[in-house]
Amino acid sequence: MEATEKRRILATQLKSGEFILGAGVYDMISAKVADRIGFKALYMTGYGIAASHLGLPDAGLASYSDVVERVRKIANGTKTPLICDADTGFGGLLNVKHTIEGFEDAGCCAIQLEDQEIPKKCGHTPGRKVVPLEDMVDKIKVAVDSRKDENLLIIARTDSRTDLGLDVAIKRGKAFQEAGADVVFVEAPESEEEIAEIGNSFPDTPLLANMSDFGKTPILDSKHLERLGFNISIFPGLSFLTAAGALDSAYRTLFNEGTSDNVSVPRLTLPNMHKLMGFEDVWEFEKKYQRTSR
């Protein structure tokens, strides 16, 4: 499916009021597994990309070049619309323009920009600082003006709740909506009551909730979030936390017992992994073009 069609589908779902549940992905295996489940969106997590591609923390160390190539591979290798974490836009206003154009060309369907100072940090870690409101408003305006496809969604995130309080975060979110953001994302509310207050504060604006496992925000299911006024929920950490936990358990079993026979975490069988990776197409190709024995 072409990126323009995927963007149209995602934008139409959002406008029609359908709730969008996004599974976090960080590499091609996680993306292919999630792609076959039937989610309305995949969410390419910046934390997961920095960890899997560079082995580094989500602290502004992944560059535009590092990330845009991951966008292209995941978007082109899946059928599900892809929401992409673009951090701060990787710099100033010109960088934001370049990021929007590059991510759109790579196949992204929705781009998340945040208002942190550079270097940014994961939204559920301490010490995050935000730029002046006017600076982020300018970034959103540049982002909106830089997209070629009007169905490319601009998601504006504020990280101000932790240090400046919820009232400031809501005020910034409203300014982002007025600047042209399609979706507002208030990061790291710390209770269900705060989540509800965010929902009540934006009656006519699509809202995204970040359900970060073991983070600052309580995990609520999609139906609950929808009742509270949200339109999108993402589960960015489920993928890499599950994979890392499973690998840690499996490797320890192998180390302690010298065999994989007693590994207890679920695994795909090798035939199912072959299917996931597309080996059936390879075999059909070889069958079609192999030389007849003489």
VENSUL-V8956 format. One line per field, one symbol per residue. ss: DSSP state (H for helix, E for strand, C for the rest). phi: phi as a letter, one per 20 degrees, with the letter a starting at -180 (. if undefined). burial: b if it has 9 or more other ideal C-beta (glycine too) atoms within 8 Angstrom, else e. A space follows every 50 residues. Layout:
ss = ???
phi = ???
burial = ???
//
This chain:
ss = CCHHHHHHHHHHHHHCCCCEEEEEECCHHHHHHHHCCCCCEEEECHHHHH HHHHCCCCCCCCCHHHHHHHHHHHHHCCCCCEEEECCCCCCCHHHHHHHH HHHHHHCCCEEEEECECCCCCCCCCCCCCECCHHHHHHHHHHHHHHCCCC CCEEEEEECCHHHHCHHHHHHHHHHHHHCCCCEEEECCCCCHHHHHHHHH HCCCCEEEEECCCCCCCCCCCHHHHHHCCCCEEEECHHHHHHHHHHHHHH HHHHHHHCCCCCCCCCCCCHHHHHHHHCHHHHHHHHHHHCCCCC
phi = .ffffffffffffffenffdddefcbbffffffffeeoffbddeefgfff ffedmcffcmeeegfgefffgfffffeceegdededlenmqeffffgfff ffffffofdbdedceffeffcgfccfnfcdfggfffgffffffffefeef efeddddddegfednfffffgfgffffffofecdcefmfdafffgfffgf ecfdcgcddeeegmefefedfffffffeoedccccfegffffffffffff ffffffdmbegdfdffcfffgffgfgenffffffffffdffffd
burial = eebeebbbbbbebbeeeebbbbbbbbbeebbbbbbeeebbbbbbbbbbbb bbbbeeebbbbbebebbbbbbbbbbebbebbbbbbbbbbbeeeebbbbbb bbbbebbbbbbbbbbbeeebbbbeeeebebeebebbbbbbbbbbebbeee bbbbbbbbbbbbeeebebbbebbbbbbebbbbbbbbbbbeeeebbbbbbe bbeebbbbbbbbbebebeebeeeebbebbbbbbbbbbbbbbebebbeebb eebbeeeeeeeebeeeeeeeeebbbbeeeeeeeeeeeeeeeeee
//
